[in-house]
Amino acid sequence: MNNGEKRLFRLATVTSTSGGVSVQFDGETAPSAKKYKHLSSYIPAVGDRVLMAEIAGTYVILGKVV
């Protein structure tokens, strides 16, 4: 992030779906410890590259980038 600015959208890779969805954001060296919600129209799978939107102080997975 630049100068502490929040990004409205981020790309990430799904790293786990056990007990919730974990991701590793592009440009980061380790997966996030936080679990993220996703839209009901998308079923996450490990290895999926996803688009995430910042909503209410967290990110929500919008879907898979193909």
Residue, then its C-alpha position, 0 to 999 in steps of 0.5 A: m500500500n502506498n502511504g497508508e492508503k487502503r485499496l478498494f480492490r486486491l488480488a490474492t490466491v486462496t491458500s486454505t478453505s479449512g474452517g474458512v477461506s485464507v488467502q495470500f495477497d499479491g506482494e505479500t510473503a505469507p498467507s493472511a491469518k484472517k479468514y474471509k467471506h465470499l459471495s455465495s455464487y463462488i465456491p473457493a478452491v485452494g490455488d484460485r486467484v481471486l478478486m477481493a473488495e474492501i467492505a466495512g473494514t475487511y475484504v470480501i472475495l468477489g470471485k475467481v479471476v480467469 
